[in-house]
Amino acid sequence: MKPVWRYRVRLGCLSLVAATCLWGQQAAKNTNQAKVKFDAETPAASSQPEGAADPSHPYVIGNGDLLAINVWNEPDFKQSIPVRPDGKISLPLIGGIQAAGLTPQELQGAIAAKLDAYIHHPTVTVVVQQINSRNFNILGRVLKPGTYPLSTSMTVLDAIAAAGGFQDFAKRKDIYVLRHKPDGSENRLSFNYKDVIKGKHMDQNITLEPHDTVVVP
């Protein structure tokens, strides 16, 4: 028969192990709680990539854009409508309404305000299906000259890339951008490709505006 003291020692060891496990679980719990509290109190890093489009400047509708108009529970209003050269669109009941110069959200509000006389609390949705008012041209010694949509922010380098790059014998130092002024005249902006790709005169790599023309001699 084993001595009683051995059982007591074994029981004491088991008690010590159990206490250690409980202490470890409580410590882990406290650590997790502290981490949660720290995460809650510490501002999360922004997931917005640096240089992304500013959401405070939404798209402005222009002439020629194709809009999808929908009024909830009113199937007659569900249609795709191009913005006319005068900047307006035509809808049932309300006729012509100005669209160019407004954001989709502003146009939704304008349509809803006019429809309110005919429909109780109309819910209007405006989506720009196709952007035709914002484009640029690239001409000359590029692989794919033509007109391209300017649906996002683009620079001269972006335009050259969109056109497939240069043809042989392109004068890469003598590229320029033609930009229309409000008075109808044109402004000629120089672009030296060889300097820009070396990090020189980066101010020449301007952001394109609608109807700019990039010329590659």
Backbone as CSV, one residue per row, in Angstrom:
resi,resn,N_x,N_y,N_z,CA_x,CA_y,CA_z,C_x,C_y,C_z
1,MET,0.845,-1.192,0.000,0.000,0.000,0.000,0.886,1.250,0.000
2,LYS,0.575,2.205,-0.960,1.406,3.397,-1.068,1.135,4.345,0.087
3,PRO,2.210,5.032,0.500,2.025,5.998,1.604,1.060,7.107,1.206
4,VAL,0.367,7.641,2.216,-0.621,8.694,1.988,0.030,9.959,1.457
5,TRP,1.260,10.190,1.900,1.900,11.451,1.501,2.098,11.538,-0.002
6,ARG,2.273,10.366,-0.674,2.459,10.387,-2.132,1.186,10.853,-2.822
7,TYR,0.044,10.407,-2.332,-1.227,10.868,-2.907,-1.397,12.356,-2.708
8,ARG,-0.997,12.843,-1.531,-1.129,14.276,-1.270,-0.235,15.107,-2.195
9,VAL,1.001,14.589,-2.419,1.907,15.298,-3.327,1.336,15.323,-4.741
10,ARG,0.817,14.155,-5.188,0.235,14.093,-6.535,-0.972,15.017,-6.653
11,LEU,-1.835,15.031,-5.637,-3.005,15.898,-5.657,-2.594,17.363,-5.687
12,GLY,-1.533,17.677,-4.923,-1.045,19.055,-4.922,-0.524,19.468,-6.277
13,CYS,0.172,18.549,-6.973,0.699,18.856,-8.312,-0.432,19.101,-9.304
14,LEU,-1.461,18.222,-9.243,-2.608,18.388,-10.132,-3.294,19.720,-9.889
15,SER,-3.413,20.099,-8.620,-4.045,21.382,-8.288,-3.235,22.545,-8.845
16,LEU,-1.893,22.409,-8.759,-1.019,23.469,-9.258,-1.134,23.601,-10.770
17,VAL,-1.199,22.448,-11.488,-1.347,22.471,-12.947,-2.667,23.115,-13.338
18,ALA,-3.742,22.725,-12.617,-5.053,23.293,-12.928,-5.069,24.793,-12.707
19,ALA,-4.468,25.234,-11.623,-4.425,26.665,-11.333,-3.638,27.415,-12.392
20,THR,-2.521,26.787,-12.856,-1.706,27.424,-13.900,-2.489,27.571,-15.193
21,CYS,-3.256,26.511,-15.557,-4.069,26.568,-16.781,-5.123,27.663,-16.688
22,LEU,-5.795,27.734,-15.516,-6.811,28.760,-15.335,-6.204,30.149,-15.414
23,TRP,-5.020,30.294,-14.818,-4.354,31.605,-14.872,-3.995,31.977,-16.303
24,GLY,-3.506,30.977,-17.078,-3.145,31.225,-18.480,-4.355,31.616,-19.298
25,GLN,-5.502,30.932,-19.084,-6.713,31.273,-19.818,-7.186,32.680,-19.501
26,GLN,-7.114,33.043,-18.206,-7.538,34.376,-17.804,-6.614,35.438,-18.383
27,ALA,-5.296,35.148,-18.403,-4.338,36.110,-18.968,-4.589,36.316,-20.445
28,ALA,-4.852,35.202,-21.156,-5.137,35.317,-22.591,-6.397,36.119,-22.822
29,LYS,-7.421,35.873,-21.956,-8.671,36.613,-22.083,-8.448,38.100,-21.874
30,ASN,-7.648,38.433,-20.843,-7.368,39.841,-20.573,-6.597,40.485,-21.721
31,THR,-5.661,39.710,-22.309,-4.887,40.224,-23.436,-5.776,40.520,-24.620
32,ASN,-6.695,39.575,-24.917,-7.616,39.777,-26.038,-8.519,40.976,-25.816
33,GLN,-9.000,41.122,-24.554,-9.841,42.266,-24.238,-9.080,43.572,-24.414
34,ALA,-7.820,43.559,-23.992,-7.003,44.759,-24.133,-6.774,45.083,-25.602
35,LYS,-6.545,44.012,-26.412,-6.335,44.225,-27.844,-7.581,44.803,-28.498
36,VAL,-8.755,44.255,-28.125,-10.003,44.772,-28.676,-10.190,46.227,-28.312
37,LYS,-9.910,46.559,-27.054,-10.049,47.936,-26.594,-9.086,48.838,-27.344
38,PHE,-7.828,48.344,-27.548,-6.840,49.144,-28.265,-7.275,49.376,-29.703
39,ASP,-7.766,48.290,-30.345,-8.221,48.421,-31.731,-9.393,49.379,-31.847
40,ALA,-10.283,49.369,-30.826,-11.461,50.236,-30.867,-11.072,51.693,-30.692
41,GLU,-10.020,51.925,-29.874,-9.633,53.285,-29.585,-8.664,53.859,-30.611
42,THR,-7.985,52.966,-31.374,-7.015,53.425,-32.351,-7.670,53.571,-33.704
43,PRO,-7.606,54.726,-34.359,-8.233,54.893,-35.667,-7.649,53.928,-36.679
44,ALA,-8.515,53.305,-37.476,-8.052,52.367,-38.485,-7.390,53.132,-39.627
45,ALA,-6.360,52.511,-40.213,-5.699,53.121,-41.362,-6.645,53.138,-42.550
46,SER,-6.586,54.210,-43.318,-7.490,54.342,-44.452,-7.151,53.335,-45.522
47,SER,-8.193,52.685,-46.087,-7.992,51.751,-47.186,-7.985,52.457,-48.526
48,GLN,-8.195,53.761,-48.497,-8.204,54.541,-49.731,-6.781,54.673,-50.243
49,PRO,-6.462,54.175,-51.452,-5.099,54.282,-51.956,-4.715,55.723,-52.196
50,GLU,-3.457,56.015,-51.986,-2.981,57.378,-52.191,-3.121,57.758,-53.659
51,GLY,-3.669,58.922,-53.911,-3.838,59.376,-55.276,-5.134,58.943,-55.910
52,ALA,-6.021,58.286,-55.140,-7.304,57.849,-55.701,-8.183,59.055,-55.962
53,ALA,-9.198,58.846,-56.807,-10.114,59.941,-57.137,-10.804,60.447,-55.885
54,ASP,-10.976,61.745,-55.807,-11.586,62.371,-54.642,-13.098,62.177,-54.698
55,PRO,-13.679,61.424,-53.726,-15.122,61.196,-53.764,-15.941,62.454,-53.540
56,SER,-15.290,63.548,-53.082,-16.023,64.797,-52.883,-16.246,65.531,-54.204
57,HIS,-15.702,65.010,-55.307,-15.889,65.615,-56.617,-16.514,64.578,-57.545
58,PRO,-17.834,64.360,-57.439,-18.491,63.340,-58.264,-18.565,63.745,-59.722
59,TYR,-18.892,62.793,-60.554,-18.950,63.015,-62.000,-20.066,64.000,-62.348
60,VAL,-19.769,64.877,-63.287,-20.740,65.855,-63.773,-21.186,65.432,-65.168
61,ILE,-22.484,65.331,-65.358,-23.059,64.890,-66.628,-22.776,65.929,-67.716
62,GLY,-22.501,65.429,-68.926,-22.234,66.319,-70.052,-23.070,65.950,-71.263
63,ASN,-23.046,66.804,-72.275,-23.787,66.546,-73.513,-23.310,65.239,-74.163
64,GLY,-24.271,64.434,-74.597,-23.941,63.185,-75.264,-23.859,61.990,-74.350
65,ASP,-23.784,62.205,-73.036,-23.746,61.078,-72.103,-25.057,60.287,-72.186
66,LEU,-24.946,58.982,-72.019,-26.128,58.120,-72.039,-26.528,57.816,-70.598
67,LEU,-27.757,58.168,-70.243,-28.244,58.019,-68.870,-29.307,56.928,-68.794
68,ALA,-29.247,56.158,-67.727,-30.303,55.192,-67.430,-31.182,55.803,-66.349
69,ILE,-32.437,56.067,-66.685,-33.388,56.684,-65.756,-34.383,55.624,-65.301
70,ASN,-34.640,55.571,-64.006,-35.609,54.621,-63.474,-36.366,55.279,-62.326
71,VAL,-37.681,55.130,-62.344,-38.527,55.591,-61.246,-39.198,54.357,-60.664
72,TRP,-38.985,54.142,-59.387,-39.466,52.922,-58.748,-40.980,52.766,-58.909
73,ASN,-41.362,51.587,-59.350,-42.770,51.215,-59.510,-43.459,51.981,-60.644
74,GLU,-42.648,52.592,-61.534,-43.193,53.306,-62.696,-42.442,52.828,-63.942
75,PRO,-42.871,51.707,-64.538,-42.115,51.115,-65.656,-42.003,52.023,-66.876
76,ASP,-42.935,52.942,-67.054,-42.864,53.830,-68.216,-41.652,54.754,-68.171
77,PHE,-41.073,54.944,-67.002,-39.930,55.839,-66.861,-38.595,55.116,-66.974
78,LYS,-38.626,53.796,-67.062,-37.372,53.043,-67.142,-36.870,53.070,-68.583
79,GLN,-35.838,53.846,-68.830,-35.335,54.001,-70.192,-33.918,54.548,-70.177
80,SER,-33.254,54.374,-71.320,-31.933,54.946,-71.528,-32.089,56.170,-72.414
81,ILE,-31.544,57.296,-71.964,-31.753,58.572,-72.655,-30.407,59.263,-72.853
82,PRO,-30.083,59.646,-74.095,-28.868,60.450,-74.305,-29.136,61.922,-73.975
83,VAL,-28.141,62.569,-73.439,-28.255,64.007,-73.171,-28.107,64.745,-74.498
84,ARG,-29.080,65.593,-74.809,-29.103,66.295,-76.085,-27.999,67.363,-76.153
85,PRO,-27.717,67.855,-77.366,-26.710,68.922,-77.491,-27.036,70.169,-76.683
86,ASP,-28.321,70.391,-76.383,-28.680,71.549,-75.553,-28.560,71.259,-74.062
87,GLY,-28.096,70.044,-73.729,-27.871,69.696,-72.324,-29.078,69.155,-71.606
88,LYS,-30.185,68.918,-72.325,-31.414,68.472,-71.679,-31.769,67.033,-72.066
89,ILE,-32.668,66.440,-71.281,-33.292,65.167,-71.610,-34.803,65.366,-71.527
90,SER,-35.547,64.478,-72.175,-37.014,64.571,-72.149,-37.586,63.332,-71.473
91,LEU,-38.551,63.556,-70.559,-39.188,62.467,-69.823,-40.705,62.611,-69.896
92,PRO,-41.432,61.499,-69.759,-42.900,61.590,-69.718,-43.360,62.498,-68.575
93,LEU,-44.462,63.163,-68.790,-45.122,64.048,-67.822,-44.420,65.386,-67.645
94,ILE,-43.099,65.364,-67.539,-42.399,66.606,-67.198,-41.694,67.242,-68.390
95,GLY,-41.582,66.534,-69.512,-40.939,67.105,-70.688,-39.444,67.271,-70.513
96,GLY,-38.904,68.371,-71.057,-37.468,68.606,-71.021,-36.985,69.044,-69.652
97,ILE,-35.804,68.554,-69.277,-35.192,68.933,-68.001,-33.681,68.982,-68.184
98,GLN,-33.063,69.977,-67.585,-31.617,70.161,-67.723,-30.872,69.021,-67.041
99,ALA,-29.903,68.435,-67.762,-29.100,67.343,-67.204,-27.619,67.693,-67.191
100,ALA,-27.124,68.292,-68.280,-25.708,68.644,-68.353,-25.367,69.668,-67.274
101,GLY,-24.223,69.455,-66.654,-23.801,70.349,-65.581,-24.212,69.885,-64.201
102,LEU,-25.041,68.824,-64.124,-25.477,68.282,-62.840,-24.806,66.934,-62.582
103,THR,-24.668,66.578,-61.323,-24.252,65.229,-60.984,-25.468,64.310,-61.077
104,PRO,-25.264,62.992,-61.192,-26.422,62.092,-61.199,-27.339,62.280,-59.995
105,GLN,-26.760,62.533,-58.814,-27.573,62.731,-57.614,-28.406,64.001,-57.719
106,GLU,-27.806,65.055,-58.268,-28.555,66.313,-58.428,-29.685,66.151,-59.436
107,LEU,-29.421,65.406,-60.514,-30.460,65.186,-61.512,-31.591,64.333,-60.936
108,GLN,-31.249,63.352,-60.111,-32.283,62.566,-59.430,-33.224,63.471,-58.643
109,GLY,-32.638,64.399,-57.897,-33.455,65.314,-57.099,-34.314,66.224,-57.952
110,ALA,-33.752,66.693,-59.081,-34.510,67.591,-59.959,-35.691,66.861,-60.595
111,ILE,-35.460,65.611,-61.026,-36.550,64.831,-61.626,-37.618,64.526,-60.584
112,ALA,-37.189,64.132,-59.389,-38.146,63.802,-58.331,-39.000,65.012,-57.968
113,ALA,-38.382,66.194,-57.945,-39.132,67.407,-57.592,-40.220,67.704,-58.619
114,LYS,-39.915,67.496,-59.910,-40.919,67.756,-60.951,-41.995,66.668,-60.979
115,LEU,-41.604,65.424,-60.680,-42.580,64.331,-60.704,-43.487,64.323,-59.484
116,ASP,-43.101,65.045,-58.462,-43.875,65.012,-57.219,-45.307,65.504,-57.419
117,ALA,-45.527,66.310,-58.440,-46.885,66.801,-58.718,-47.764,65.697,-59.316
118,TYR,-47.128,64.625,-59.807,-47.886,63.550,-60.464,-47.786,62.214,-59.725
119,ILE,-46.654,61.988,-59.040,-46.409,60.712,-58.364,-46.089,61.005,-56.908
120,HIS,-46.704,60.247,-56.022,-46.495,60.473,-54.580,-45.107,59.977,-54.177
121,HIS,-44.282,60.902,-53.717,-42.921,60.596,-53.264,-42.173,59.693,-54.252
122,PRO,-41.891,60.165,-55.453,-41.200,59.323,-56.443,-39.753,59.024,-56.030
123,THR,-39.353,57.798,-56.257,-37.973,57.388,-55.989,-37.262,57.249,-57.336
124,VAL,-36.327,58.148,-57.595,-35.689,58.247,-58.904,-34.238,57.769,-58.816
125,THR,-33.819,57.028,-59.838,-32.431,56.590,-59.947,-31.878,57.042,-61.294
126,VAL,-30.696,57.650,-61.262,-30.009,58.071,-62.484,-28.618,57.441,-62.486
127,VAL,-28.319,56.709,-63.549,-27.012,56.079,-63.697,-26.423,56.495,-65.045
128,VAL,-25.151,56.887,-65.035,-24.472,57.212,-66.289,-24.013,55.903,-66.920
129,GLN,-24.711,55.479,-67.984,-24.384,54.218,-68.637,-23.159,54.337,-69.534
130,GLN,-23.037,55.453,-70.196,-21.921,55.632,-71.134,-21.499,57.086,-71.137
131,ILE,-20.200,57.305,-70.975,-19.665,58.667,-70.949,-19.209,59.034,-72.356
132,ASN,-19.924,59.954,-72.962,-19.577,60.416,-74.314,-19.129,61.872,-74.335
133,SER,-19.311,62.569,-73.231,-18.986,64.001,-73.208,-17.537,64.254,-72.828
134,ARG,-16.880,63.257,-72.256,-15.496,63.424,-71.807,-14.598,62.504,-72.625
135,ASN,-13.849,63.080,-73.517,-12.924,62.296,-74.316,-11.731,63.153,-74.703
136,PHE,-10.703,62.517,-75.225,-9.534,63.234,-75.721,-9.101,62.588,-77.036
137,ASN,-8.322,63.319,-77.787,-7.806,62.820,-79.066,-6.297,62.658,-78.964
138,ILE,-5.783,61.668,-79.657,-4.334,61.528,-79.785,-4.038,61.217,-81.246
139,LEU,-3.178,62.046,-81.832,-2.909,61.992,-83.262,-1.414,61.841,-83.524
140,GLY,-1.094,61.432,-84.745,0.307,61.372,-85.148,0.892,59.982,-85.060
141,ARG,2.175,59.919,-84.712,2.924,58.666,-84.776,2.762,57.827,-83.504
142,VAL,1.528,57.391,-83.285,1.235,56.392,-82.254,0.585,55.200,-82.956
143,LEU,0.584,54.062,-82.291,0.081,52.853,-82.940,-1.422,52.890,-83.174
144,LYS,-2.159,53.524,-82.251,-3.623,53.548,-82.380,-4.152,54.959,-82.161
145,PRO,-3.954,55.846,-83.149,-4.491,57.209,-82.999,-6.018,57.179,-83.014
146,GLY,-6.620,58.187,-82.385,-8.081,58.254,-82.385,-8.601,59.003,-81.181
147,THR,-9.868,58.808,-80.906,-10.556,59.447,-79.784,-10.775,58.420,-78.692
148,TYR,-10.467,58.794,-77.457,-10.558,57.882,-76.321,-11.392,58.510,-75.202
149,PRO,-12.111,57.683,-74.442,-12.899,58.234,-73.327,-12.008,58.700,-72.191
150,LEU,-12.407,59.776,-71.587,-11.683,60.337,-70.445,-12.537,60.123,-69.202
151,SER,-12.819,58.854,-68.921,-13.710,58.523,-67.813,-13.018,58.582,-66.467
152,THR,-11.666,58.505,-66.473,-10.890,58.631,-65.246,-9.808,59.680,-65.461
153,SER,-9.123,60.021,-64.386,-8.039,60.986,-64.493,-6.896,60.374,-65.307
154,MET,-6.481,61.070,-66.375,-5.425,60.565,-67.247,-4.416,61.670,-67.530
155,THR,-3.149,61.266,-67.638,-2.083,62.196,-67.978,-1.659,61.959,-69.429
156,VAL,-0.696,62.751,-69.892,-0.196,62.574,-71.254,0.431,61.193,-71.401
157,LEU,1.176,60.750,-70.408,1.761,59.407,-70.451,0.676,58.336,-70.546
158,ASP,-0.406,58.518,-69.809,-1.525,57.567,-69.884,-2.119,57.539,-71.288
159,ALA,-2.219,58.707,-71.903,-2.789,58.787,-73.244,-1.920,58.045,-74.254
160,ILE,-0.613,58.214,-74.136,0.302,57.521,-75.045,0.197,56.011,-74.856
161,ALA,0.096,55.587,-73.607,-0.051,54.153,-73.333,-1.363,53.623,-73.894
162,ALA,-2.449,54.400,-73.743,-3.751,53.970,-74.261,-3.721,53.820,-75.777
163,ALA,-2.890,54.635,-76.441,-2.784,54.578,-77.893,-1.774,53.547,-78.373
164,GLY,-1.265,52.739,-77.474,-0.384,51.640,-77.861,1.085,51.988,-77.979
165,GLY,1.461,53.214,-77.607,2.864,53.600,-77.710,3.189,54.230,-79.055
166,PHE,4.484,54.399,-79.290,4.946,55.149,-80.457,5.170,54.270,-81.684
167,GLN,4.992,54.891,-82.845,5.464,54.302,-84.090,6.958,54.618,-84.238
168,ASP,7.579,53.979,-85.221,8.975,54.290,-85.512,9.097,55.747,-85.948
169,PHE,10.212,56.343,-85.586,10.567,57.706,-85.983,9.686,58.781,-85.339
170,ALA,8.934,58.428,-84.293,8.164,59.450,-83.577,9.125,60.422,-82.898
171,LYS,8.827,61.695,-82.972,9.665,62.724,-82.347,9.236,62.888,-80.895
172,ARG,9.822,62.095,-80.037,9.365,61.997,-78.650,9.675,63.248,-77.825
173,LYS,10.573,64.068,-78.317,10.891,65.306,-77.596,9.946,66.450,-77.959
174,ASP,9.193,66.272,-79.056,8.413,67.387,-79.591,6.907,67.175,-79.488
175,ILE,6.481,66.316,-78.584,5.044,66.078,-78.388,4.418,67.331,-77.765
176,TYR,3.165,67.576,-78.090,2.461,68.712,-77.474,0.973,68.403,-77.340
177,VAL,0.340,69.163,-76.451,-1.094,69.030,-76.193,-1.777,70.315,-76.622
178,LEU,-2.824,70.182,-77.436,-3.643,71.329,-77.818,-4.866,71.379,-76.916
179,ARG,-5.054,72.521,-76.269,-6.166,72.677,-75.325,-6.969,73.926,-75.698
180,HIS,-8.284,73.754,-75.793,-9.155,74.870,-76.155,-9.335,75.818,-74.966
181,LYS,-9.237,77.102,-75.243,-9.494,78.128,-74.245,-10.954,78.567,-74.323
182,PRO,-11.483,79.166,-73.264,-12.880,79.637,-73.296,-13.178,80.629,-74.416
183,ASP,-12.145,81.380,-74.868,-12.378,82.364,-75.929,-12.323,81.747,-77.321
184,GLY,-12.141,80.404,-77.389,-12.129,79.732,-78.676,-10.742,79.484,-79.238
185,SER,-9.730,80.114,-78.697,-8.361,79.897,-79.170,-7.797,78.617,-78.548
186,GLU,-6.597,78.232,-79.000,-5.969,77.012,-78.503,-4.666,77.328,-77.797
187,ASN,-4.403,76.579,-76.763,-3.156,76.692,-76.030,-2.303,75.470,-76.340
188,ARG,-1.041,75.675,-76.651,-0.133,74.578,-77.005,0.802,74.311,-75.829
189,LEU,0.736,73.089,-75.284,1.507,72.704,-74.101,2.525,71.648,-74.495
190,SER,3.800,71.957,-74.299,4.865,71.063,-74.733,5.014,69.864,-73.791
191,PHE,5.476,68.749,-74.373,5.709,67.530,-73.599,6.916,66.804,-74.185
192,ASN,7.991,66.729,-73.390,9.201,66.027,-73.801,9.200,64.650,-73.135
193,TYR,8.846,63.642,-73.907,8.701,62.288,-73.359,10.012,61.790,-72.743
194,LYS,11.128,62.040,-73.408,12.403,61.514,-72.926,12.787,62.130,-71.582
195,ASP,12.454,63.400,-71.391,12.738,64.036,-70.099,11.819,63.502,-69.005
196,VAL,10.548,63.397,-69.332,9.566,63.011,-68.312,9.832,61.605,-67.784
197,ILE,10.158,60.661,-68.658,10.386,59.289,-68.182,11.672,59.183,-67.371
198,LYS,12.523,60.219,-67.440,13.721,60.269,-66.601,13.467,61.036,-65.301
199,GLY,12.219,61.480,-65.121,11.877,62.211,-63.910,12.135,63.701,-64.000
200,LYS,12.414,64.203,-65.185,12.653,65.633,-65.365,11.395,66.318,-65.900
201,HIS,11.194,67.559,-65.517,10.068,68.369,-66.011,8.739,67.612,-65.905
202,MET,8.512,67.039,-64.727,7.291,66.259,-64.520,6.030,67.110,-64.628
203,ASP,6.184,68.441,-64.517,5.030,69.323,-64.669,4.461,69.285,-66.082
204,GLN,5.248,68.770,-67.041,4.749,68.642,-68.409,3.751,67.486,-68.547
205,ASN,3.809,66.540,-67.629,2.889,65.389,-67.680,1.552,65.801,-67.066
206,ILE,0.866,66.686,-67.759,-0.353,67.296,-67.224,-1.516,66.312,-67.226
207,THR,-2.503,66.597,-66.387,-3.756,65.843,-66.408,-4.609,66.357,-67.556
208,LEU,-5.062,65.441,-68.397,-5.826,65.836,-69.573,-7.217,66.319,-69.191
209,GLU,-7.723,67.246,-69.993,-9.080,67.754,-69.844,-9.907,67.319,-71.051
210,PRO,-11.240,67.300,-70.909,-12.071,66.902,-72.051,-11.744,67.705,-73.304
211,HIS,-11.632,66.993,-74.422,-11.399,67.548,-75.751,-9.968,68.006,-75.975
212,ASP,-9.048,67.669,-75.059,-7.620,67.892,-75.346,-7.188,67.017,-76.521
213,THR,-6.204,67.476,-77.264,-5.639,66.693,-78.371,-4.129,66.556,-78.144
214,VAL,-3.660,65.324,-78.026,-2.243,65.030,-77.889,-1.689,64.761,-79.288
215,VAL,-0.655,65.495,-79.669,-0.067,65.375,-81.002,1.354,64.818,-80.867
216,VAL,1.609,63.708,-81.557,2.923,63.078,-81.566,3.496,63.197,-82.978
217,PRO,4.386,64.163,-83.228,4.909,64.375,-84.595,5.689,63.149,-85.098
